[in-house]
């Protein structure tokens, strides 16, 4: 006899054993299903993060393109370009800090922003030096 709560059930030892095995088997099945569901969520997160990173990379590329247009439109401000780019990247860092993303994705975005900022800064500096030398050369020719 098995007793629990307000219920009494007459059950043989063999039947009780079978019920116990069935519950154990069901527990293993649920555990396996849980692992599969967990794997699905991890894969979905990975795909989501990849999409978010692609969007972020495009956003930074567009930002750089706009800044290069601004530099081309103002060649006499070449000495200020590097400072302007640094301020622009600080703004992008502040925007990133405000975004609601997972920690893992935030780290990926931070790493990408650091690399992008360094590479972009070198590019801006190179363009500025080239422009300054070109302006100086033109000035010397005029004199």
C-alpha positions in Angstrom: 0.0 0.0 0.0 1.3 3.5 -1.0 0.0 6.4 1.0 0.4 10.1 0.2 -1.6 13.1 1.1 -5.2 12.1 1.4 -4.9 9.3 -1.1 -4.3 5.6 -0.5 -3.4 3.3 -3.3 -2.9 -0.4 -3.2 0.1 -1.2 -5.4 2.2 -4.2 -5.7 6.0 -3.9 -5.3 6.4 -4.8 -9.0 4.0 -2.1 -10.1 5.7 0.4 -7.9 9.0 -0.5 -9.4 7.7 0.0 -12.9 6.2 3.3 -12.0 9.5 4.4 -10.5 11.4 3.3 -13.7 8.8 5.2 -15.8 9.4 8.4 -13.9 13.1 8.0 -14.1 12.9 7.4 -17.8 10.6 10.5 -18.2 13.1 12.5 -16.2 15.9 11.5 -18.6 13.7 12.4 -21.6 12.9 15.8 -20.1 16.6 16.4 -19.4 17.5 15.6 -23.0 14.7 17.8 -24.3 16.0 20.6 -22.0 19.5 20.3 -23.5 18.1 20.5 -27.0 16.0 23.5 -26.1 19.1 25.1 -24.5 21.1 24.5 -27.7 18.4 26.0 -29.8 18.4 29.2 -27.6 22.2 29.4 -27.8 22.2 29.1 -31.5 19.4 31.7 -31.8 21.5 34.1 -29.6 24.6 33.4 -31.8 22.6 34.3 -34.9 21.1 37.3 -33.3 24.5 38.6 -32.2 25.9 38.0 -35.7 23.1 40.1 -37.2 23.6 42.9 -34.6 27.4 43.0 -35.2 26.8 43.2 -39.0 24.4 46.2 -38.4 26.9 47.8 -36.0 29.8 47.4 -38.5 27.6 49.0 -41.2 26.7 51.8 -38.9 30.4 52.5 -38.2 31.3 52.3 -41.9 28.6 54.8 -42.7 29.8 57.1 -39.9 33.4 56.9 -41.3 32.1 57.6 -44.8 30.2 60.7 -43.7 33.3 61.9 -41.8 35.5 61.5 -44.9 33.0 63.6 -46.8 33.2 66.2 -44.1 37.0 66.2 -44.3 36.9 66.5 -48.1 34.5 69.5 -47.8 36.8 71.3 -45.3 40.4 70.7 -46.5 41.6 73.8 -44.6 40.6 72.3 -41.3 43.1 69.4 -41.6 44.7 70.1 -38.2 41.4 69.6 -36.5 40.4 66.4 -38.3 42.0 64.1 -35.8 40.4 65.8 -32.8 37.1 65.7 -34.6 37.4 62.0 -35.3 38.4 61.3 -31.6 35.2 63.2 -30.5 33.2 61.2 -33.0 34.5 57.9 -31.6 33.9 59.0 -28.0 30.3 59.7 -29.1 30.0 56.2 -30.6 31.4 54.8 -27.4 28.8 56.7 -25.4 26.0 55.4 -27.7 27.3 51.8 -27.3 27.3 52.2 -23.5 23.6 53.1 -23.6 22.6 50.2 -25.8 20.6 47.4 -24.4 22.6 44.3 -25.5 23.9 41.2 -23.9 27.3 41.3 -22.2 28.8 39.0 -24.7 27.6 41.1 -27.6 28.7 44.3 -25.8 32.2 42.9 -25.5 32.3 42.0 -29.2 31.1 45.5 -30.1 33.6 47.1 -27.8 36.5 45.1 -29.4 35.3 46.0 -32.9 34.9 49.7 -31.9 38.5 49.8 -30.5 39.9 48.3 -33.7 37.8 50.5 -35.9 38.7 53.6 -34.0 42.4 52.8 -34.2 42.4 52.0 -37.9 40.1 55.0 -38.7 42.3 57.3 -36.6 45.4 56.3 -38.6 43.5 56.8 -41.8 42.3 60.3 -40.7 45.9 61.2 -39.6 47.3 60.0 -42.9 44.8 62.0 -44.9 45.4 65.1 -42.7 49.2 64.9 -43.1 48.8 64.4 -46.9 46.4 67.4 -47.1 48.7 69.6 -45.0 51.7 68.7 -47.2 49.7 69.3 -50.3 48.5 72.7 -49.0 52.0 73.7 -48.0 53.3 72.7 -51.4 50.6 74.7 -53.2 51.4 77.7 -50.9 55.1 77.4 -51.7 54.4 77.3 -55.5 52.2 80.4 -55.2 55.0 82.3 -53.4 
